[in-house]
């Protein structure tokens, strides 16, 4: 079973934003959608763009390189549901965001 690791403070991730963190040598993108935190791989499946630097609108993150879009809840690509990012469990305890990788 994966262990939850503290990766950021909730105060660092305002509503409607994304952030890149590193967990055990792996880049993870965090998203704050209306106060709920989600986590996926940071790497776009198209050409490896940094999703944590993308634009978050509702539940959709748009890759800053070539505009590929994903649902942060499921990791699914909006144009091709067979393409899916890895998603990670998230816990928030007080001001700490924890992710299990």
JOJOFEN-V490172 format. One record per pair of residues at least 4 apart in sequence whose ideal C-beta (glycine too) atoms are under 6 Angstrom apart, sorted by the first residue. I is the first residue (numbers start at 1). J is the second residue. Records with the same first field share a line. If there is no record, write none. Layout:
# JOJOFEN-V490172
I=J, J
This chain:
# JOJOFEN-V490172
2=100
4=91, 98, 100
5=23
6=96, 98
7=21, 23, 97, 99
8=12, 21, 97
9=95
10=95, 97
11=95
13=17, 19, 30, 32
15=32
16=56
17=32
18=29, 31, 52, 56
19=30, 52
20=27, 29, 42, 52
21=28
22=27
23=28, 99, 101
24=101
26=101
27=42
28=39, 42, 99
29=40, 42, 51, 52
30=39
31=38, 56, 72
32=37
33=59
37=90, 92, 97
38=72
39=88, 90, 99
40=75, 85, 87
41=85, 86
42=50, 51, 52
43=48
44=49, 51, 63, 68
45=83
46=66, 68
49=63, 64, 65
51=61, 63
53=64
54=61, 62, 63, 64
55=62
56=61
59=71, 72, 73
60=69
61=70, 72
62=67, 69
63=68
69=78
70=77, 85
71=76
75=84, 85, 87
76=81, 84
77=83
88=99, 101
89=100
90=99
91=98
92=97
